[in-house]
Amino acid sequence: MLDSGAYCLVIRLEVDSVVEVGRLGRFRFAKGYYVYCGSAMNGLATRIARHQRRAKKLHWHIDHLLALPAARLLASVPYPSTRRQECVLNQALQRRRGAMVPVAGFGSSDCANGCPAHLTHFAARPALRAPQSGIRNLESGIPSPALPEGMSHEPAD
């Protein structure tokens, strides 16, 4: 299996929270659902596994959000590829109805494609689809079967 590419993390924030996001600053995050788009061009599975751990050094912007007691990582969606696709995924998410950029520059400090951030907020849980590897639902721990390429606008629970 290809171990490079992009990924999306689906996170539920159970209550409004304030967090210091490294050098980016201190921000208020509204309760709801967040999708973070990132890439790992060498070690996609390892990067996703790192995000799933609670105990870790806070390195990336997303680490600060995931460290909140009210934050729950609901799903990790890998998009294996030899090309960087995080901006394509991120821009598609940010065009969805109800999408909102909560903090300018969050996760996108090295973005060369004009993304305002690589974190998107939704009031309702967005549905995502993984092209080849399936979605690993962290609530049940059971990988879903592979789904068609692209992302879905299907309603989620």
Secondary structure by P-SEA (a helix, b strand, c coil): ccccccbbbbbbbccccccccccccbbbbccbbbbbbbbbcccaaaaaaaaaccccccccaaaaaaacccccccbbbbbccccccaaaaaaaaaacccccccccccccccccccccccbbbbccbbbbbbccccccccccccccccccccccccccc
